[in-house]
Amino acid sequence: MTRKPQRVSVTIDRLVLRGFAPDQRDAIAAGLTAELRAQFADPEAARQFGANRSVASLRAPPLQAGAKPQQTGERAGRALARSVRP
């Protein structure tokens, strides 16, 4: 019997970015989304969750301004992925 790969579904209802210029929002969100997609694309990452798991709210650690907005989003995505893994 072949097991169906588990699926991870991430929904971002609200993204609060304090201390960043308004014109950086879209690039930060794009970097965050791309990194979360990459972090959870691997079937092994999905298996780490085991049974259904829901997380109502996550906070990324403070991020240093100065990097390109896309890279800031990617760093936030990596930090968030680490925070939800068991």
Backbone as CSV, one residue per row, in Angstrom:
resi,resn,N_x,N_y,N_z,CA_x,CA_y,CA_z,C_x,C_y,C_z
1,MET,0.834,-1.173,0.000,0.000,0.000,0.000,0.890,1.253,0.000
2,THR,0.603,2.178,-0.888,1.366,3.415,-0.982,0.689,4.493,-0.147
3,ARG,1.498,5.119,0.696,0.953,6.200,1.536,0.921,7.496,0.755
4,LYS,-0.167,8.196,0.905,-0.298,9.502,0.276,0.566,10.499,1.051
5,PRO,1.366,11.317,0.364,2.187,12.291,1.075,1.323,13.265,1.871
6,GLN,1.795,13.629,3.056,1.073,14.607,3.841,1.239,15.976,3.206
7,ARG,0.310,16.831,3.529,0.314,18.167,2.948,0.326,19.204,4.060
8,VAL,1.087,20.243,3.871,1.120,21.347,4.809,0.422,22.522,4.149
9,SER,-0.529,23.088,4.859,-1.240,24.249,4.356,-0.956,25.425,5.283
10,VAL,-0.458,26.515,4.716,-0.146,27.705,5.493,-1.009,28.841,4.975
11,THR,-1.713,29.495,5.879,-2.537,30.640,5.533,-2.043,31.839,6.330
12,ILE,-1.743,32.898,5.634,-1.324,34.127,6.296,-2.503,35.087,6.220
13,ASP,-3.189,35.232,7.346,-4.336,36.131,7.386,-3.906,37.586,7.528
14,ARG,-2.869,37.787,8.314,-2.416,39.149,8.566,-0.912,39.132,8.752
15,LEU,-0.253,40.058,8.123,1.192,40.194,8.234,1.470,41.612,8.715
16,VAL,2.018,41.728,9.905,2.310,43.035,10.486,3.807,43.286,10.365
17,LEU,4.156,44.357,9.700,5.560,44.713,9.491,5.804,46.090,10.105
18,ARG,6.423,46.101,11.249,6.730,47.369,11.909,8.174,47.752,11.611
19,GLY,8.378,49.030,11.333,9.731,49.527,11.116,10.239,49.379,9.693
20,PHE,9.374,48.957,8.783,9.770,48.822,7.379,8.987,49.816,6.546
21,ALA,9.612,50.338,5.510,8.961,51.295,4.625,7.795,50.627,3.894
22,PRO,6.712,51.366,3.691,5.545,50.784,3.001,5.874,50.194,1.628
23,ASP,6.833,50.774,0.923,7.152,50.255,-0.411,7.942,48.947,-0.362
24,GLN,8.299,48.479,0.837,9.008,47.209,0.983,8.070,46.046,1.292
25,ARG,6.826,46.341,1.626,5.888,45.302,2.077,5.733,44.150,1.096
26,ASP,5.495,44.469,-0.161,5.240,43.407,-1.145,6.450,42.486,-1.305
27,ALA,7.649,43.056,-1.327,8.854,42.233,-1.486,9.097,41.373,-0.249
28,ILE,8.842,41.917,0.939,9.001,41.130,2.164,7.996,39.988,2.174
29,ALA,6.745,40.270,1.838,5.709,39.228,1.803,6.045,38.159,0.763
30,ALA,6.565,38.570,-0.385,6.939,37.600,-1.422,8.075,36.701,-0.942
31,GLY,9.064,37.280,-0.285,10.175,36.480,0.249,9.694,35.517,1.321
32,LEU,8.819,35.977,2.188,8.258,35.133,3.248,7.490,33.957,2.646
33,THR,6.619,34.245,1.707,5.813,33.199,1.071,6.693,32.182,0.349
34,ALA,7.668,32.663,-0.406,8.557,31.759,-1.147,9.348,30.865,-0.202
35,GLU,9.829,31.436,0.897,10.628,30.643,1.830,9.781,29.608,2.557
36,LEU,8.568,29.984,2.972,7.692,29.001,3.623,7.345,27.871,2.662
37,ARG,7.100,28.222,1.418,6.810,27.201,0.403,8.003,26.258,0.259
38,ALA,9.199,26.802,0.213,10.398,25.985,0.074,10.626,25.118,1.316
39,GLN,10.431,25.687,2.495,10.659,24.958,3.739,9.728,23.754,3.888
40,PHE,8.497,23.888,3.418,7.513,22.823,3.617,7.222,22.010,2.355
41,ALA,7.957,22.246,1.278,7.747,21.499,0.040,8.229,20.060,0.148
42,ASP,9.240,19.846,0.940,9.818,18.515,1.119,8.833,17.635,1.895
43,PRO,8.491,16.445,1.378,7.564,15.559,2.101,8.038,15.228,3.519
44,GLU,9.326,15.181,3.736,9.851,14.907,5.076,9.456,16.019,6.045
45,ALA,9.430,17.247,5.573,9.018,18.367,6.430,7.568,18.185,6.862
46,ALA,6.722,17.733,5.952,5.318,17.501,6.295,5.179,16.364,7.301
47,ARG,5.978,15.320,7.162,5.917,14.190,8.092,6.297,14.590,9.514
48,GLN,7.115,15.597,9.670,7.544,16.022,10.995,6.384,16.516,11.843
49,PHE,5.313,16.910,11.214,4.175,17.432,11.965,3.326,16.346,12.590
50,GLY,3.373,15.136,12.043,2.554,14.060,12.602,1.086,14.335,12.361
51,ALA,0.292,14.305,13.421,-1.144,14.541,13.307,-1.401,16.011,12.976
52,ASN,-2.656,16.316,12.702,-3.025,17.694,12.395,-2.536,18.633,13.486
53,ARG,-2.031,19.754,13.085,-1.535,20.736,14.036,-1.942,22.116,13.538
54,SER,-2.500,22.881,14.412,-2.922,24.228,14.061,-2.227,25.212,14.990
55,VAL,-1.696,26.256,14.420,-1.046,27.292,15.202,-1.772,28.590,14.898
56,ALA,-2.389,29.169,15.925,-3.215,30.350,15.714,-2.397,31.593,15.381
57,SER,-1.244,31.747,15.988,-0.472,32.965,15.779,1.015,32.662,15.942
58,LEU,1.803,33.215,15.062,3.257,33.059,15.140,3.907,34.428,15.083
59,ARG,5.008,34.547,15.764,5.784,35.789,15.717,7.211,35.436,15.321
60,ALA,7.678,36.119,14.311,9.078,35.951,13.923,9.932,36.759,14.891
61,PRO,11.148,36.314,15.127,12.026,37.123,15.974,12.311,38.459,15.275
62,PRO,12.724,39.463,16.027,13.048,40.754,15.387,14.068,40.559,14.277
63,LEU,13.836,41.241,13.183,14.725,41.142,12.025,15.451,42.459,11.835
64,GLN,16.683,42.384,11.443,17.479,43.576,11.219,17.138,44.186,9.866
65,ALA,16.883,45.469,9.872,16.685,46.183,8.616,18.053,46.317,7.951
66,GLY,18.057,46.588,6.688,19.315,46.773,5.980,19.496,45.780,4.860
67,ALA,18.951,44.585,5.039,19.016,43.603,3.958,17.973,43.988,2.897
68,LYS,18.078,43.376,1.757,17.055,43.604,0.738,15.729,43.084,1.282
69,PRO,14.619,43.733,0.941,13.313,43.307,1.475,13.005,41.831,1.226
70,GLN,13.312,41.332,0.044,13.060,39.914,-0.274,13.823,39.015,0.701
71,GLN,15.075,39.362,0.988,15.890,38.567,1.913,15.352,38.649,3.338
72,THR,14.814,39.784,3.710,14.201,39.932,5.028,13.031,38.966,5.157
73,GLY,12.206,38.883,4.134,11.083,37.941,4.133,11.552,36.502,4.192
74,GLU,12.612,36.189,3.472,13.145,34.827,3.483,13.654,34.451,4.880
75,ARG,14.346,35.380,5.525,14.823,35.108,6.892,13.650,34.880,7.843
76,ALA,12.618,35.687,7.697,11.433,35.507,8.542,10.796,34.146,8.280
77,GLY,10.738,33.725,7.023,10.173,32.428,6.677,10.937,31.285,7.303
78,ARG,12.268,31.356,7.287,13.082,30.315,7.907,12.841,30.276,9.415
79,ALA,12.774,31.440,10.030,12.549,31.505,11.485,11.178,30.946,11.861
80,LEU,10.166,31.280,11.082,8.818,30.772,11.365,8.750,29.265,11.161
81,ALA,9.386,28.760,10.118,9.375,27.308,9.876,10.035,26.570,11.026
82,ARG,11.144,27.103,11.541,11.802,26.473,12.686,10.893,26.487,13.908
83,SER,10.108,27.544,14.067,9.292,27.666,15.276,8.098,26.711,15.310
84,VAL,7.654,26.209,14.171,6.496,25.298,14.169,6.873,23.829,14.090
85,ARG,8.127,23.557,13.791,8.549,22.153,13.755,8.660,21.619,15.180
86,PRO,8.256,20.351,15.383,8.320,19.796,16.729,9.747,19.655,17.244
